[in-house]
Amino acid sequence: MAVVVLMKGDRGGNPPPSDNDIVISDWHFSGGSADIAVAAKNAGYYAIASQESLHIEIRDVRENLLHTIQSQDIINAVPDMDLSHANSLCGLTLTPSGRFLYMALCDADAGVKDDVILAYNTNTKQLSEFTRLMLQSSDVAQTQPYGMNYFKSKLYVGNHQGAYRVEAARNTVYRTTHNNHQPVITNITLGSAVQDIAVDAENQQIYLMSQDQIAKVWHTTSRPTVVHQGTDFVGLSFSSVFGEKGSEGLYLAAKDEGNTNLSYVPKSELDSRLLDKINDVSLRVESHHPKFGCLLYWLLNTGYGDICTTFDMKVNHSRVIHFIDVIAT
């Protein structure tokens, strides 16, 4: 069992006027401690996972259990991997339609053996190996999942120096499984581990989050630009839902003395930065200690956890699972 928090804010992503606007209820998760939360952007599907138990559940918006992937299913899919450590499940994402759930598995022999991406087809319920990539470094202990996301038939996977962009069109998984097809892989170098990835679909930009910076990169290029710096970042997600323009933007989670500080960057600011960049106005500004104008949305009195925004304008925070409703009322 986990906790759901529904928080009603006013337009523009501003904080709720009082604690009276926060409603707490239960959200089912039977896999122990929840560490990773993802959502299908165009469907009412949420996936919650525990790194410790290798347990994954996919539920719909009404909490109906649709799919369960257990540790033995994962171990059977990659019998050559050593998954006997706390962070073996090191990434997760759903495609926008919810057809595929991709997961990253990190071997205990970090930086020596390739890590693995598995694909779970929610239509056929088949779990298969998609590709192998080196995600970890033998020099740096991996303590948090790597970011994953999906946009325009490409799978984005964080690693210890940036991210990979992996060809993942509709039938790519079938071709890799049955025809030995090797997907095209592009390196996006940031210089630090990418722990979360967010997508601004309208502007076709990918946001990469490390522990102390956020960078953006066009979906067709591999040269990221740092747009925000700070400390102790733990989660990033972009929210964009038709009819709720006032709450669109980036949601950023950071450590705050044992709590999770949830901040919000309005899409209007992101768009103005984009326009300035196109007009070559802010090139020098962004290269020198760039900062977004983050608005404190809420201080969650829980431990640090993953976040994701859902198709119905909620923010899913994994540690004890929170759904924070930012729909204007």
C-alpha positions, 0 to 999 in steps of 0.5 A, a space after each residue: 500500500 502507498 499514499 496518494 496526495 491530491 493537491 489542488 492549486 490555482 492556475 500557473 502552478 502556484 502552491 495550494 492556499 492551505 493544507 485544506 486543499 490536500 487530500 490523502 488516500 491510499 494507492 495500491 502497490 504490493 512490491 514493498 518500498 517504491 523507488 521508481 514511478 513512471 506514466 504513459 503520457 497519452 494513456 491512463 497507465 502508471 508503472 510503479 517499481 521497487 528496486 529492492 524487490 524487482 517488483 513492477 506493477 502497471 495500473 490504470 487511473 482507477 488503480 485496477 492492476 493490469 500487469 505485474 512483473 516479478 523478480 523471477 520474470 526479470 531474472 529468467 530474461 537475463 540469466 547471465 546477469 548478477 542482479 543481487 544488489 540493491 540498485 539492479 533495477 536502474 531505470 524505467 519508462 512507459 511509451 506514451 501509448 503504454 504499449 511498451 514498458 522499458 526497464 534498465 538492469 544494472 549488473 553488480 559488476 559495474 563498468 565491466 559488463 554491459 547492462 541490459 534494457 528489457 522491453 515488456 509488451 503490454 499487448 502480448 505480455 512478453 518480456 524480452 531483451 532489447 539491447 545491451 549498453 554500458 550504463 555504469 562506471 566502475 569508479 562511481 557507485 550508482 545509488 539512484 536510477 538512471 533517467 529513461 524516457 521515450 519520444 518520437 520512436 527513440 528511447 532515451 537512457 541515462 548513463 554515468 556520463 550523459 545519455 543514450 538515444 536508442 532507435 526504438 520504433 514500433 517494430 524495433 523490439 520484434 526485429 531485435 528479438 527475432 532478426 538480430 537487428 542492432 538498434 542505432 545508438 547515439 551518445 549524448 555527453 553531459 559529463 555527469 550521470 543523468 538521473 532523470 529525463 523529461 520531454 517537452 513534446 511541443 518544443 521537441 526538446 529533451 531535458 537531462 537532469 544530473 545531481 547538480 544541473 539540468 541540460 536540454 537537447 534537441 531531439 535530433 542533436 546530441 549537444 546538450 546545453 546546461 540551462 539550470 544549476 543547483 544541488 541535490 536534484 532527485 527527480 524531473 518531469 515535464 507536464 503538458 495536458 491539453 486544456 490546462 496551459 496554466 500548469 504546463 512546465 517542468 517539475 523538479 524535486 530536490 533534497 531538502 533536509 530529509 524532505 523533498 522540495 518540489 519546484 515548478 518552472 512555468 512553460 512560459 519561461 521555458 518558451 522565452 528561454 527557447 526564443 532567446 536562444 533562437 535569437 542568440 540573445 542568451 547564449 552568454 547568460 546561459 553559459 555562466 551559472 544558468 538559473 531557472 526562476 523555480 517556484 516552490 510548489 510544495 515541500 513533501 515531508 517524505 524521503 527522496 524519491 522519483 517523480 513523474 507527471 501523469 496524463 491527467 495532470 498529477 505528479 507521481 512521487 515514488 518513495 511513498 507514492 504521491 499523486 499531486 493534483 495540479 489541475 486548476 480549480 
